Amino acid sequence: MEYEVLRFIWWALIGVLLIGLMVMDGHDMGVGTLSPFIGKTDSERRAAINSVAPHWDGNQVWFITGGGAIFAAWPMVYAASFSMLYIAILAVLWTLFLRAPAFDYRSKIENPKWRSLWDWVLFVGSAVPPLLFGVAFGNVIQGIPFHYDVDLRLVSDAANPIMGFLALLNPFALLCGVVASAMTTAHGGVYLTLRTEGEMQNRAREASIFFSTIALIGFALGGLWIGHINGYVATNLDPSGESNPLFKTVEVVQGAWLNNYKLYPIVILAPVLGFVGLLGSMLFNNKYKSGTAFVFSGIGIAGIILTAGVSIFPFILPSSSVPVSGLTVWDATSSAHTLWLMLIAALIFTPCILVYTSWVYKIMRGKLTTARIEENSHNMY
């Protein structure tokens, strides 16, 4: 298989992994974000938590696999992103760490203050990661301050790590963070509507519609905004050449991230899926057709992530300080042999993950009522 084709396949596969992360782990995080507000009693909050308890840790596989795939397929992207976004990524990891003890320890002691503490720990561990993921994507779209010297040694152009982190919190990136947070929270609300009943189901339905509206508005604003920020146009790229970002030329052009929609009109389907998915989720969830709403919510998330990917293609990690150092699909990958071996592994193990995940969801389907929680108080979180 040609090197160019392998490079494109792995761009697509890593996109699938990112979508899988936000769809599968996203609704777990959305439930954790909503549980202190949707659940008005201890039993209701336990119902929310136990709706994702059987699979929340399994869904972390998407995060681990995505990181591993980036490391193996795009080692230069892995090194640059983890170095330039170091504090932000550490914040994501440390807040993710909070989720495990929150699930396991919350119901060990029948004390309202103890349980309330862990409810808020779970909230932080669920709300912060998607927010920071969105902020990181917003900065990737604008470009990260780094460059490579003639020996391809990575150099940070941020003043220092703290100032570099604070610089990430710019208006466009924060808007992207709001969109990511809102879409996962809405996704969690749809899932809770599917798994609960009564007043709790009504509250979850209202929350999902509210956060879907925020995501929809934020996504539209981002689409208008991106036409007024600097994008990057790369030339002299060799899709089958060696991985050296310094061989190309790059021009900074305002609104350049809209060029792909002119060159390849079919990619307009990505933002269309984003809008249709969110609108369809709101419509069907309002009618309590939560299963269909969940599918549409996943389509909306996929559309939003695809929009970011196709807008900056072929770039993966642009450089704002030395544009020629920006990393693209065609000059920042592992060898063809490595990509081929990874593809074989992906074709074998990805179906296994999908079959196992589907089986878990099938076994654990059904409504979770407060009565069921109280009857099985010692066997559930």
BELVENCOR-V380951 format. One record per backbone hydrogen bond with DSSP energy under -1.0 kcal/mol. CO is the residue of the C=O (numbers start at 1). NH is the residue of the N-H. E is the energy in kcal/mol with one decimal. If there is no record, write none. Layout:
co->CO nh->NH e->E
co->CO nh->NH e->E
This chain:
co->2 nh->6 e->-2.3
co->3 nh->7 e->-2.5
co->4 nh->8 e->-2.0
co->5 nh->9 e->-2.8
co->6 nh->10 e->-2.2
co->7 nh->11 e->-1.6
co->8 nh->12 e->-2.3
co->9 nh->13 e->-2.8
co->10 nh->14 e->-2.1
co->11 nh->15 e->-1.5
co->12 nh->16 e->-2.0
co->13 nh->17 e->-2.2
co->14 nh->18 e->-2.2
co->15 nh->19 e->-2.3
co->16 nh->20 e->-2.9
co->17 nh->21 e->-2.3
co->18 nh->22 e->-2.1
co->19 nh->23 e->-2.4
co->20 nh->24 e->-2.7
co->21 nh->25 e->-1.2
co->25 nh->29 e->-2.4
co->26 nh->30 e->-2.5
co->27 nh->31 e->-2.1
co->28 nh->32 e->-2.2
co->29 nh->33 e->-2.2
co->30 nh->34 e->-2.0
co->31 nh->35 e->-2.3
co->34 nh->37 e->-1.8
co->34 nh->38 e->-3.1
co->35 nh->39 e->-1.7
co->41 nh->45 e->-2.3
co->42 nh->46 e->-2.3
co->43 nh->47 e->-2.0
co->44 nh->48 e->-2.1
co->45 nh->49 e->-2.3
co->46 nh->50 e->-2.9
co->47 nh->51 e->-1.0
co->49 nh->52 e->-1.2
co->52 nh->55 e->-1.3
co->52 nh->56 e->-1.9
co->55 nh->59 e->-2.1
co->58 nh->61 e->-1.6
co->59 nh->62 e->-1.1
co->60 nh->64 e->-2.4
co->61 nh->65 e->-3.3
co->62 nh->66 e->-2.1
co->63 nh->67 e->-2.3
co->64 nh->68 e->-2.5
co->65 nh->69 e->-2.7
co->66 nh->70 e->-2.2
co->67 nh->71 e->-2.2
co->68 nh->72 e->-2.2
co->69 nh->73 e->-3.1
co->70 nh->74 e->-2.0
co->73 nh->334 e->-2.1
co->74 nh->78 e->-2.5
co->75 nh->79 e->-2.5
co->76 nh->80 e->-2.4
co->77 nh->81 e->-2.9
co->78 nh->82 e->-2.3
co->79 nh->83 e->-1.4
co->80 nh->84 e->-3.0
co->81 nh->85 e->-2.3
co->85 nh->89 e->-2.8
co->86 nh->90 e->-2.4
co->87 nh->91 e->-2.3
co->88 nh->92 e->-1.9
co->89 nh->93 e->-2.6
co->90 nh->94 e->-2.9
co->91 nh->95 e->-2.0
co->92 nh->96 e->-2.2
co->93 nh->97 e->-2.0
co->96 nh->99 e->-1.2
co->98 nh->102 e->-1.7
co->99 nh->103 e->-2.5
co->100 nh->104 e->-2.5
co->101 nh->105 e->-3.0
co->102 nh->106 e->-1.2
co->105 nh->108 e->-1.6
co->109 nh->111 e->-2.0
co->111 nh->115 e->-2.6
co->112 nh->116 e->-2.5
co->113 nh->117 e->-2.4
co->114 nh->118 e->-1.8
co->115 nh->119 e->-1.9
co->116 nh->120 e->-1.9
co->117 nh->121 e->-1.8
co->118 nh->122 e->-2.5
co->119 nh->123 e->-1.8
co->120 nh->124 e->-2.3
co->121 nh->125 e->-2.5
co->122 nh->126 e->-1.3
co->123 nh->127 e->-2.9
co->124 nh->128 e->-2.0
co->127 nh->131 e->-1.1
co->128 nh->132 e->-2.6
co->129 nh->133 e->-2.7
co->130 nh->134 e->-2.3
co->131 nh->135 e->-2.1
co->132 nh->136 e->-2.6
co->133 nh->137 e->-2.4
co->134 nh->138 e->-2.4
co->135 nh->139 e->-1.8
co->136 nh->140 e->-2.3
co->137 nh->141 e->-2.3
co->138 nh->142 e->-1.2
co->139 nh->143 e->-2.0
co->144 nh->146 e->-1.3
co->144 nh->320 e->-1.4
co->145 nh->157 e->-2.3
co->147 nh->155 e->-2.8
co->149 nh->152 e->-2.2
co->153 nh->149 e->-1.7
co->155 nh->147 e->-2.3
co->160 nh->164 e->-3.0
co->161 nh->165 e->-2.1
co->162 nh->166 e->-2.5
co->163 nh->167 e->-2.2
co->166 nh->169 e->-1.1
co->168 nh->170 e->-1.5
co->170 nh->174 e->-2.6
co->171 nh->175 e->-2.0
co->172 nh->176 e->-2.1
co->173 nh->177 e->-2.2
co->174 nh->178 e->-2.3
co->175 nh->179 e->-2.3
co->176 nh->180 e->-2.5
co->177 nh->181 e->-2.6
co->178 nh->182 e->-2.9
co->179 nh->183 e->-2.6
co->180 nh->184 e->-1.8
co->181 nh->185 e->-2.2
co->182 nh->186 e->-2.7
co->183 nh->187 e->-1.9
co->184 nh->188 e->-2.3
co->185 nh->189 e->-2.1
co->186 nh->190 e->-2.3
co->187 nh->191 e->-2.0
co->188 nh->192 e->-2.4
co->189 nh->193 e->-2.0
co->190 nh->194 e->-1.9
co->191 nh->195 e->-1.8
co->192 nh->196 e->-1.9
co->195 nh->368 e->-3.5
co->198 nh->202 e->-1.8
co->199 nh->203 e->-2.3
co->200 nh->204 e->-2.3
co->201 nh->205 e->-2.4
co->202 nh->206 e->-2.3
co->203 nh->207 e->-2.4
co->204 nh->208 e->-2.5
co->205 nh->209 e->-2.0
co->206 nh->210 e->-2.2
co->207 nh->211 e->-2.7
co->208 nh->212 e->-2.2
co->209 nh->213 e->-1.9
co->210 nh->214 e->-1.8
co->211 nh->215 e->-2.5
co->212 nh->216 e->-2.5
co->213 nh->217 e->-2.6
co->214 nh->218 e->-2.9
co->215 nh->219 e->-2.5
co->216 nh->220 e->-2.0
co->217 nh->221 e->-2.5
co->218 nh->222 e->-2.5
co->219 nh->223 e->-2.0
co->220 nh->224 e->-1.8
co->221 nh->225 e->-2.7
co->222 nh->226 e->-2.4
co->225 nh->228 e->-2.6
co->229 nh->255 e->-2.8
co->231 nh->253 e->-2.1
co->233 nh->251 e->-2.7
co->235 nh->249 e->-2.1
co->238 nh->241 e->-2.2
co->242 nh->244 e->-1.4
co->244 nh->247 e->-1.6
co->249 nh->235 e->-2.8
co->251 nh->233 e->-2.7
co->253 nh->231 e->-2.9
co->253 nh->256 e->-1.8
co->255 nh->258 e->-1.9
co->256 nh->259 e->-1.9
co->259 nh->262 e->-1.3
co->259 nh->263 e->-2.3
co->260 nh->264 e->-2.8
co->264 nh->267 e->-2.2
co->265 nh->268 e->-1.8
co->266 nh->269 e->-1.9
co->267 nh->270 e->-1.8
co->268 nh->272 e->-1.7
co->269 nh->273 e->-2.7
co->270 nh->274 e->-1.8
co->271 nh->275 e->-2.4
co->272 nh->276 e->-3.1
co->273 nh->277 e->-2.7
co->274 nh->278 e->-1.8
co->275 nh->279 e->-2.6
co->276 nh->280 e->-3.0
co->277 nh->281 e->-2.2
co->278 nh->282 e->-2.1
co->279 nh->283 e->-2.5
co->280 nh->284 e->-2.6
co->281 nh->285 e->-2.3
co->282 nh->286 e->-1.8
co->284 nh->289 e->-2.9
co->285 nh->288 e->-1.6
co->288 nh->290 e->-1.2
co->289 nh->293 e->-2.3
co->290 nh->294 e->-2.5
co->291 nh->295 e->-1.6
co->292 nh->296 e->-2.4
co->293 nh->297 e->-2.5
co->294 nh->298 e->-2.2
co->295 nh->299 e->-2.1
co->296 nh->300 e->-2.5
co->297 nh->301 e->-2.2
co->298 nh->302 e->-2.5
co->299 nh->303 e->-2.6
co->300 nh->304 e->-2.1
co->301 nh->305 e->-2.3
co->302 nh->306 e->-2.7
co->303 nh->307 e->-2.1
co->304 nh->308 e->-1.6
co->305 nh->309 e->-2.1
co->306 nh->310 e->-3.1
co->307 nh->311 e->-1.7
co->308 nh->312 e->-1.4
co->312 nh->315 e->-2.3
co->314 nh->329 e->-2.8
co->317 nh->327 e->-2.6
co->318 nh->144 e->-2.5
co->322 nh->325 e->-2.8
co->323 nh->326 e->-1.9
co->327 nh->316 e->-3.2
co->327 nh->317 e->-2.0
co->335 nh->339 e->-2.4
co->336 nh->340 e->-2.2
co->337 nh->341 e->-2.3
co->338 nh->342 e->-2.5
co->339 nh->343 e->-1.9
co->340 nh->344 e->-2.0
co->341 nh->345 e->-2.1
co->342 nh->346 e->-2.6
co->343 nh->347 e->-2.4
co->344 nh->348 e->-1.3
co->345 nh->349 e->-2.9
co->346 nh->350 e->-2.1
co->349 nh->353 e->-2.2
co->350 nh->354 e->-2.4
co->351 nh->355 e->-2.7
co->352 nh->356 e->-2.5
co->353 nh->357 e->-2.7
co->354 nh->358 e->-2.4
co->355 nh->359 e->-2.2
co->356 nh->360 e->-2.2
co->357 nh->361 e->-2.3
co->358 nh->362 e->-2.2
co->359 nh->363 e->-2.5
co->360 nh->364 e->-2.2
co->369 nh->373 e->-1.8
co->370 nh->374 e->-2.5
co->371 nh->375 e->-2.1
co->372 nh->376 e->-1.6
co->376 nh->379 e->-1.7
